[in-house]
Each structure stands twice: as structure tokens, then as C-alpha cells.
Amino acid sequence: QVQLVESGGGLVQPGGSLRLSCVVSGFSLDDYIIGWFRQAPGTEREGISCISRSYGSKTYVDTGTGRFTISRDNAKNMVHLQMNNLKPEDTAVYYCAAAKYSACSNYGLSAAAFDYWGKGTLVTVSS
């Protein structure tokens, strides 16, 4: 049974950092790309970052700022999203998702392309 479980969300002040984790089970990280998405109330789900086994990672939000960094720990079947210098507009429910592709898109993440989803973890950025 395929499962993805996110953790690490919470309340953080503007400028702070959080590290989200996604534990996967029921499949091998070697065979899937993992993406992180977020969704704020009243908005569409937005793709943030993606990682594959052989072709590295890509970030689609605030590129070049280093605010979002994705990484993977194959031994623990985990994927992390490090978020720095958080802003109130980063407030959202954050999801990890899996898709059976070998590489992440160069052009962005489409939620429709992902087959399996976690239930999400809430990140609130507020003073």
C-alpha cells in the first residue's frame, strides 16, 4: 500500500525556517519522483520543488533565492523540504506527492501528473 506522510509544519514567525519531511512507504524512491506542493485557501495547488533519483532536483518557486531546498534520504525513504526566510504568503497546507517518472520537469510541477499524495501539513507564518 502506497503511503506518503508529511510532518514538520507549524507556526513560525516571518523570517524563520522550517524543515518539512515526507516519509514514503509501499514503493521505492528509486522509481518515483517526489514533489512538494502547497495550497493556500482559495488558491490552486502550487508546485514548489521536485527531486528524482538520477537527475537531481528542481525548484520552481523563488528560484535563485535559496528559500526552498529539497533533499532525499534513500536509507530512510524520506524527502525533506527546507524552507528559509519564511513569509506570511508562504502560509498554506504543504503536500508531498509521488509520480512514476525518471526526471522532474524543467518547466514546472503539474499536480495532475502525480499519482499518490499525502494528507498535508499546515504551515502558518505569522507574528
Buried (B, 14 or more C-beta within 10 A) or exposed (E): EEEBBBEBBEEBEEEBEBEBBBBBEEBEBEEBBBBBBBBBEEEEBBBBBBBBBEEEBBBBBBEEEEBBBBEBEEEEBBBBBBBBBBEEEBBBBBBBBBBEBEEBBEEEBEBEBBEBBBEBBEBBBEE
